[in-house]
Amino acid sequence: MASTQGTSIVRTYSRHGREAVAVLGQLIRIARIERKLSVAALAERAGVSRDMIQRIEHGDPRCGIGLVFEAAAIVGVALFEEDRGRLTMRMAEQEEKLRLLPKSIRKMKTAVKDDF
């Protein structure tokens, strides 16, 4: 339950998730520095604040995934595929797979067999 009285929801993240976010942040920071972009310059290009870029680079898991991916794309960090054409093809493959899967998941009702 979320509160509107200034308190925030406390979320926990798995170790694997935290580490993955941290590594992506490090990759973004390295690429930014290699391209000789300041934090302010990347923030301006991404349309976010300097603070947001710093949070992304420090692996804050609360940053929006779209913002993180945009920062990565701007500095040239490959996401999923190096080749954009391959990424488009992969996206089409996943859309096809999703079309074949059920629209919703329903919990199966199972009868308990206790007549032993």
Secondary structure as UniProt FT lines:
FT   HELIX           15..34
FT   TURN            35..36
FT   HELIX           39..46
FT   HELIX           50..57
FT   TURN            58..59
FT   TURN            61..62
FT   HELIX           65..75
FT   HELIX           84..100
//
